[in-house]
C-alpha cells in the first residue's frame, strides 16, 4: 500500500514537472521569436571606394592626409557614432550627421609622422549602426628619419 502511494505521488510530480518544462520551452520559443522580430530588417551599409592607403615614402615630421570616400548602400540612414585612430598621430574626421541611403560621405584621416621613423601601419576604427557595427580603415607609410645634426 505504501509502495502504491509513493508511486502515485512520484507519477504526479513527474507529470507536473514535464508540463512545467514544456511550458518553459514554449515561452522561450515565443521570446526568441519576439527578439528576432525586434531586429530591423533594413540596415545601413558601408561601401568604400578603398579601405587602405599607402602614403609611400615620406619625411619624418610631415603631416599627410587621405580621404576615404564611401556610400551608404543600405536601406536606412547610416550613423557613424565614433572614429578613432590607433594612436595620437592618426586623426580621423567623419560626418556627424546621418547619411541617407544612396548618399555619400568622406572619412578624412591625417597622419603626423613626427617622431615616427621607419615603417608605419596605422588604423582607424569606425563604429556605426551597420551590421557588423565596426569597420577598420588602414594607412601605411615608410617614414625617412630626420638627419641628426
Secondary structure as GFF3:
##gff-version 3
##sequence-region A 1 149
A	DSSP	alpha_helix	2	38	.	.	.	ID=ss1
A	DSSP	beta_strand	46	48	.	.	.	ID=ss2
A	DSSP	beta_strand	52	59	.	.	.	ID=ss3
A	DSSP	beta_strand	63	72	.	.	.	ID=ss4
A	DSSP	beta_strand	80	85	.	.	.	ID=ss5
A	DSSP	beta_strand	90	93	.	.	.	ID=ss6
A	DSSP	beta_strand	104	112	.	.	.	ID=ss7
A	DSSP	beta_strand	118	128	.	.	.	ID=ss8
A	DSSP	beta_strand	134	144	.	.	.	ID=ss9
###
